[in-house]
Amino acid sequence: MPLLPLNGPISIDTRDLNQNATIGVLFPLMNEGTWLPSYTIKEQAKTNILNVLLTEKGERVYMPEFGVGLKQVLFENNVDAQEVKDRIINQVNYYVPEIEVVNLDVNVDEHLLQIVLSYALILSGETDAIEINVNGSPQSDGIDLTQSATGF
């Protein structure tokens, strides 16, 4: 069988080549009492993004500036969607440098903050998207992570 021609060079992160070596842990951090390992940069990048988005400023020990603080944003008097976008992009660019934000939509209403983040892995060009809904209504338990394009 002949090989098909490639349309350009393919970049592979060498950490993805060894499927027996773990890179980190997946989100959610605890699944039935166990930590689930991540084996690829794509899986770990998604977990890192979620970690940055869902962590409140000051929550992480020795990293007081880490985190977007989406729950806190929802309860501000006047939520500026552009300010939230800037905060997200700054945090993701600094703490998750292996990705590039492709598109970011922030929708705010009285009881809901919706974040839709599309991104690409810089090395491989693989894309994915995450949707997070932070609900501030009294009937809600807080955060809803809508299934991403490649799952959680």
Secondary structure as the mmCIF struct_conf table of DSSP 4:
data_model
#
loop_
_struct_conf.conf_type_id
_struct_conf.id
_struct_conf.beg_label_comp_id
_struct_conf.beg_label_asym_id
_struct_conf.beg_label_seq_id
_struct_conf.end_label_comp_id
_struct_conf.end_label_asym_id
_struct_conf.end_label_seq_id
HELX_LH_PP_P HELX_LH_PP_P1 PRO A 2 LEU A 6
BEND BEND1 ASN A 7 GLY A 8
HELX_RH_3T_P HELX_RH_3T_P1 THR A 14 ASP A 16
TURN_TY1_P TURN_TY1_P1 LEU A 17 LEU A 17
TURN_TY1_P TURN_TY1_P2 GLN A 19 ASN A 20
BEND BEND2 ALA A 21 ALA A 21
STRN STRN1 GLY A 24 VAL A 25
HELX_LH_PP_P HELX_LH_PP_P2 LEU A 26 LEU A 26
BEND BEND3 PHE A 27 LEU A 29
STRN STRN2 ASN A 31 ASN A 31
TURN_TY1_P TURN_TY1_P3 GLU A 32 GLY A 33
STRN STRN3 THR A 34 THR A 34
HELX_LH_PP_P HELX_LH_PP_P3 TRP A 35 LEU A 36
STRN STRN4 PRO A 37 SER A 38
BEND BEND4 THR A 40 THR A 40
HELX_RH_AL_P HELX_RH_AL_P1 ILE A 41 LEU A 54
HELX_LH_PP_P HELX_LH_PP_P4 THR A 55 GLU A 56
TURN_TY1_P TURN_TY1_P4 LYS A 57 GLY A 58
BEND BEND5 ARG A 60 ARG A 60
TURN_TY1_P TURN_TY1_P5 VAL A 61 TYR A 62
TURN_TY1_P TURN_TY1_P6 PRO A 64 GLU A 65
HELX_RH_AL_P HELX_RH_AL_P2 LEU A 70 LEU A 74
TURN_TY1_P TURN_TY1_P7 PHE A 75 PHE A 75
BEND BEND6 GLU A 76 ASN A 78
HELX_RH_AL_P HELX_RH_AL_P3 ALA A 81 TYR A 95
TURN_TY1_P TURN_TY1_P8 PRO A 97 GLU A 98
STRN STRN5 ILE A 99 VAL A 108
BEND BEND7 GLU A 110 HIS A 111
STRN STRN6 LEU A 112 LEU A 121
TURN_TY1_P TURN_TY1_P9 ILE A 122 SER A 124
STRN STRN7 THR A 127 ASN A 135
BEND BEND8 SER A 137 SER A 137
TURN_TY1_P TURN_TY1_P10 PRO A 138 GLN A 139
BEND BEND9 GLY A 142 GLY A 142
STRN STRN8 ILE A 143 THR A 146
TURN_TY1_P TURN_TY1_P11 ALA A 149 THR A 150
#
